[in-house]
Amino acid sequence: MRSEHDWCRIGGLEKSIFRSPELENWQSVKNARVAKLADALDLGSCALNGVGVQVPPLAVFCFVGGFYSVDPDDNDDSSHAGTSERFNRTMLSALKNQVVFFRQFRKRFETTGAIAPSSRFLARSMTSYLAARDPATPVRVLEIGPGTGPVTNSIVQLLRANDVFDLVELNEEFVRILGQRFESEPEWTAVKTQSNIHQLPIQKFQTSEPYDFVISGLPLNNFPAELVTSIAETYFRLLKPGGVLSYFEYMYVRPIRKVVTRGAERIRITAIDDTMQKHCNQCRIRRDNIWLNTPPAWVQHLRGPE
């Protein structure tokens, strides 16, 4: 049985997150860094616990470790000071986005689909094929359902000068946050002129050219089966032949719900599973297991038919 502190060793994060000598265990990390920044936001326990919802230690770990990781030089005091400042600034921004995301989850569960933004581990998997592209060849990238931008943050760091980046987001609050990030964050601002945010359902989105990479964060398991069929068809309509579609789904949700549900809900979830499984059987090139996410997820990578 792992202790709470043992979780910090996963993925080599103990070295990067737990460097300050005063933070000797997991509980002090949660109190000294996360709760302190929540207080700075004047959100109290709401920032971590929502409304009567207790966040388990592993979920807090995924949140803290997922957003930021640093490795300062042990012998450089100025590095420690700079790291602390950057950590607090990054975590403050992350907490704000976390709170907005949770509020939207409560208001619009059907289209938000998760209580927390994607971890950086999931974002890394979602952008792995984009990261492997030929940097000398311009590409077109489409992100669907970016939310507050955790995957977008990985995408903007991978864009080159002549690339095209479109984001399709239906939620107006998320659109506002994305716009702010393109105005205020240096790595986002650097690609602002080649990026466009579109607020509309993805089925209504039209483009003059298909995309080399389509990256989707839509919560398909929350939608009516007919809508999922339409969205899946839209994915491939917008994807260039030979392009890569990457999307994620939470582990074992559909298999479990197919067993425990009855009536119309079982029919709905079975139809969604049939639709997505058909596309995976025909086009899947890889599936990644992402355990350090809340909840853990599968990332599906599919190749567009030639």
Helices and strands as residue ranges (DSSP letters): G 5-12, H 13-17, H 26-29, I 30-35, H 36-40, H 46-49, H 57-67, H 77-107, H 109-112, H 120-126, H 128-131, E 140-144, H 150-158, E 164-168, H 172-184, H 186-189, G 192-194, E 195-198, G 202-204, E 211-216, G 220-222, H 225-238, E 239-250, H 253-260, H 263-283, E 284-290, E 297-303
